[in-house]
């Protein structure tokens, strides 16, 4: 096979798999809404199950659901018949996957669901199958040709199952009002975890704050600025509120007779600040979008400074 032949095959496969996705999106309706509500109402976990390639997809869907705040696990359909049915509780919901809906390994799980009145949602290409008929809600994927049509190897069908599982997971997280900060709790590692950390996680605390009063002499303000090494000093009034900031730029603008001034006379009023609950990625964006870009921001709560964040803190944490 030449390079051009390989590219042609790749394009043919991608085109063959793209069209059924559009059809499936157009056909989403009441069954999808009902499935989301069943999953939302689950008091226990969402138990994904399947065999073969559908089983692999089920495992992926369970992982996606769990990572977006919906307790979920995967139970292999074959193992379920040999004791793993005990992993499924009466407060759970079963999400079963099978292209044909006739996988014999699913029979015991279906019977178990019926016996204990456990809600059953199916993802299948055949509504009038054993699985489709038994399900409380059947989500039917298009019965489209597999990409390797001559072999009928699961390709298009499993891609459709994955996409429908993603649609369920996203609809469910939005139905639950799942937030980015909650998502961050479940993703503490890697770049994603860094992006979802909050300012409170990365800021320097109260003991490291460079602060002076408005009445402080500039000699004192410069000393505090040098000792704390953030390149600035905050000006805090008698009530503890942050009322101004002095940066290198302020020093240059008041260079003539600088030491004869007080901090209140030199400071820039109403400095830009951030709340401790802000995502680290948002803080970095705010720093970058300022003109000129800022390297440090005070963290305030109810107007009072509780921390300070430097751009280096964000970069060290992997927020980029």
Secondary structure, DSSP 8 states (H G I E B T S, - for coil): --HHHHHHHHHHHHHHHHHHHHHHHHH--HHHHHHHHHHHH-SS-EEEEESHHHHHHHHHHHHHHHHTT--EEEEEHHHHTTTGGGG--TT-EEEEE-SSS--GGGHHHHHHHHHTT--EEEEES-TTSHHHHH-SEEEE------SSTTTT-SSHHHHHHHHHHHHHHHHHHHHTT--HHHHHHH--SHHHHHHT-BHHHHSB-GGG--EE-TTSBHHHHHHHHHHHTSSEEEEE-TTSBEEEEEEHHHHHHT-TTGGGSBHHHHSEES--EE-TTSBHHHHHHHHHHSSS--SEEEEEETTEEEEEEEHHHHHHTT--
